[in-house]
Amino acid sequence: MSDLPAPALPDGPDYDGLTPASSAARQALQELRDRAERRRLVTQSPGAETPAEMQRLVQELQVHQIELEMQYEELLLAQAEAETSRAQYLDLYEFAPVGYCTLDAGGTLRQLNLRTAQLLGQVRQQLQGRRLGLFVEPARRTEFATFLARLLQTTDLDACQTIICPWFAPTASPWSCASKARPPWVRWGPGRCGWP
């Protein structure tokens, strides 16, 4: 246990003839001494009998540190691969010969590629936040709104033939467009839309 002897309770005339009340005090002192001994054992530095255990713990911590470093390197590699894939996807999306756009539940353009902006005859930043239905020929807007409503109720591919009217571009003419969509995408592709 310990190399030091446990301190003895004081002897003397004050402790020899203890009454029952003073017996409780003696017991309280004994409990206090026991608690102090336990605390000293907890806080004392390891003795000579524990170096093997300490060595094992140090090795275990080193292994965990190496594992964490390897996991961190793998995470950095996965992040770099994800960034490369994202950049490739963005290039494919942005420069596709097909018009792609992302709409919210109200049919508002949230994201669109360059081809969609070209087809609608405006700069992309001016188109974002506008409702796509505004570019549909007025006589076909109800049909187009029904098409968009169906998209909200399914994950299946759906299609809609409509006329796009870039009303804000005075030199542009209306053109026929076949939209294929699967939430949240609307696709206008070659052979599916064309200028009249």
C-alpha positions in Angstrom: 0.0 0.0 0.0 2.1 2.9 1.3 5.6 3.3 2.6 4.5 5.8 5.2 2.9 4.6 8.4 -0.7 5.7 9.0 -0.9 8.5 11.5 -2.2 7.4 14.8 -5.0 9.0 16.6 -3.8 11.1 19.5 -3.6 9.4 22.8 -3.8 11.0 26.2 -6.2 11.9 28.9 -8.6 13.6 26.5 -9.1 10.4 24.5 -8.9 7.8 27.2 -12.2 8.3 28.9 -14.4 9.0 25.9 -18.1 9.3 26.4 -20.5 8.1 23.8 -20.6 11.6 22.2 -16.9 11.7 22.0 -16.8 8.2 20.6 -18.7 9.6 17.6 -16.0 12.3 17.3 -13.3 9.6 17.4 -15.2 7.7 14.6 -15.4 10.9 12.5 -11.7 11.5 12.9 -11.0 7.9 11.8 -13.2 8.3 8.7 -11.4 11.6 7.9 -8.0 9.9 8.2 -9.2 7.0 5.9 -10.5 9.5 3.3 -7.2 11.4 3.4 -5.2 8.1 2.9 -7.4 7.2 -0.1 -6.9 10.7 -1.6 -3.1 10.5 -1.1 -3.0 7.1 -2.9 -4.9 8.6 -5.8 -2.7 11.6 -6.2 0.7 10.0 -5.6 2.9 9.4 -8.5 3.1 5.9 -9.9 5.4 3.6 -8.1 8.1 1.4 -9.5 5.7 -1.5 -10.1 3.8 0.3 -13.0 6.3 1.1 -15.8 5.1 -1.8 -18.0 1.5 -0.6 -17.7 2.6 3.0 -18.5 4.6 1.8 -21.5 1.5 -0.1 -22.8 -0.7 3.0 -22.4 1.9 5.2 -24.2 2.1 2.7 -27.1 -1.7 2.5 -27.2 -2.0 6.3 -27.4 0.7 6.5 -30.1 -1.2 3.9 -32.2 -4.4 5.9 -31.8 -2.6 9.1 -32.8 -1.2 7.4 -36.0 -4.7 6.0 -36.8 -6.1 9.5 -36.5 -3.4 11.0 -38.7 -4.1 8.3 -41.3 -7.8 9.0 -41.1 -7.1 12.7 -41.5 -5.0 12.1 -44.6 -7.7 9.9 -46.1 -10.3 12.6 -45.3 -8.2 15.2 -47.1 -7.8 12.9 -50.1 -11.5 12.2 -50.2 -12.2 16.0 -50.0 -9.8 16.7 -52.9 -11.5 14.0 -55.0 -14.9 15.4 -54.1 -13.8 18.9 -55.1 -12.4 17.6 -58.4 -15.7 15.7 -59.1 -17.7 18.8 -58.2 -15.6 21.0 -60.6 -16.1 18.4 -63.4 -19.8 18.3 -62.7 -20.0 22.1 -62.7 -18.2 22.2 -66.1 -20.5 19.6 -67.5 -23.6 21.4 -66.1 -22.4 24.9 -67.1 -21.3 24.2 -70.6 -23.7 21.5 -71.6 -25.3 21.9 -75.1 -28.6 21.3 -73.3 -30.5 23.8 -71.1 -30.7 22.8 -67.5 -32.3 24.7 -64.6 -33.3 24.1 -61.0 -36.7 25.4 -59.9 -38.2 25.8 -56.5 -41.7 24.6 -55.6 -43.2 27.8 -57.1 -41.5 27.3 -60.4 -38.9 30.1 -59.7 -35.5 29.7 -61.4 -32.9 29.0 -58.6 -30.1 27.8 -60.8 -29.6 27.6 -64.5 -26.7 26.8 -66.9 -25.4 29.1 -69.7 -27.4 27.3 -72.4 -30.7 28.0 -70.6 -29.8 31.7 -70.3 -29.0 31.8 -74.0 -32.3 30.1 -74.9 -34.2 32.6 -72.8 -32.2 35.5 -74.2 -30.9 37.1 -71.0 -28.0 37.1 -68.6 -28.2 34.4 -66.0 -28.1 36.7 -63.0 -31.2 38.6 -64.4 -33.1 35.3 -64.8 -32.4 33.9 -61.3 -35.4 34.5 -59.1 -37.9 34.8 -62.0 -40.7 32.3 -62.6 -40.0 30.1 -65.5 -43.7 30.2 -66.4 -43.3 33.8 -67.4 -41.4 32.7 -70.5 -44.1 30.2 -71.6 -46.6 31.4 -74.2 -49.6 32.8 -72.3 -52.0 30.3 -73.9 -49.9 27.4 -72.6 -49.1 28.6 -69.1 -51.8 26.6 -67.4 -50.6 23.4 -69.1 -47.0 24.2 -68.0 -48.1 25.0 -64.4 -49.9 21.6 -64.3 -46.6 20.0 -65.6 -44.7 21.7 -62.7 -47.3 20.6 -60.2 -47.0 17.0 -61.3 -43.3 17.2 -60.7 -43.8 18.0 -57.1 -45.9 14.9 -56.6 -43.5 12.3 -58.2 -39.9 11.4 -58.7 -40.6 10.0 -62.1 -39.5 11.5 -65.4 -42.2 13.7 -66.9 -42.4 15.7 -70.2 -44.2 18.8 -71.5 -44.3 20.3 -75.0 -44.6 24.1 -74.8 -43.8 27.4 -76.6 -41.2 29.6 -75.0 -41.6 33.4 -75.6 -38.6 35.5 -74.7 -40.9 38.5 -74.4 -38.2 40.8 -73.1 -35.9 40.3 -76.1 -37.4 42.2 -79.0 -35.4 40.4 -81.6 -36.2 36.9 -80.4 -39.0 34.8 -81.7 -41.1 32.3 -79.9 -39.8 28.7 -80.1 -41.1 25.3 -79.5 -39.6 23.4 -76.5 -40.1 19.9 -75.2 -39.2 19.9 -71.5 -38.3 16.7 -69.8 -38.0 16.9 -66.0 -37.3 14.9 -62.9 -37.5 16.8 -59.7 -35.7 19.2 -59.3 -34.4 19.4 -62.9 -36.0 20.8 -66.1 -34.1 19.8 -69.3 -34.2 21.4 -72.7 -32.1 19.4 -75.1 -31.0 19.4 -78.7 -33.7 18.1 -81.0 -36.2 18.9 -78.2 -36.3 22.6 -78.6 -35.5 24.7 -81.6 -36.0 28.1 -83.0 -39.0 28.3 -85.4 
